[in-house]
Amino acid sequence: MPTAIAGFYTDIVKVEAPDSASAGQTVTIKVSVKNKATTIDQYILVMGTYDSTELYASPEYALVSPQAKQVFTLSFIMPDHGIVFGIWSYIWVEYPDQPGYWYNDEYQSVSISLAAAPAIWQKLATKTITLTPITAPPAVWQKLAAKTITITPVLAGWQKLASKVVTITPPGVKPPPTEEKAFPWTWVALGGAGLVALAALVPKEKPKTKRGT
């Protein structure tokens, strides 16, 4: 593609574009187009191209008076490589025996190189800072007074408080017989009414045994 093709009906008189741009940056191009006709108004539009992308300018088209100029603006996102941006100017053409159409009249191109990505960190200023260490804080615990305390331990173990004899009889064993105590009286029955009374104190005597003569 040539860098420029002169137009018969229009004239691209000025192109404002950056020489370089970073990848991902929005690039804006302004194009000033003149209507070369001396007696008639013309509808003019501008289209831009790079790589395989086509862009239409804003405004989409404009009715431009004879010898007057119109500024068109194009914007795009810079790719990750340098480009050649082509600019076309068109006019609207009508004939009585056929429908109207846009006629590409003049062409110009500009080269935009890829700029290096700016550094994320930049040194803006330098300042010296002096750090003064902070003294350690005093101990949390402080000795306010001293006192001696004597602790006497309690004697551990068992102490004999009392004693008692307990007889435990195993199951199934009869307890030993108890001694019967003889009393110096006896009971006798008096009368026929069945009353029992203490009739006399009759000492019990052991039977006497006969001794041999």
Secondary structure, DSSP 8 states (H G I E B T S, - for coil): --SEE--SSEEEEEEE--SEE-TT-EEEEEEEEEE--SSS-EEEEEEEEETTEEEE-BSS-EEE-TT-EEEEEEEEE--SS-EEEEEEEEEEEEETTEEEEEEEEEEEEEEEEE-----S-------------------S----------------S-------------TT-----------S---EEETTTTEEE----------------
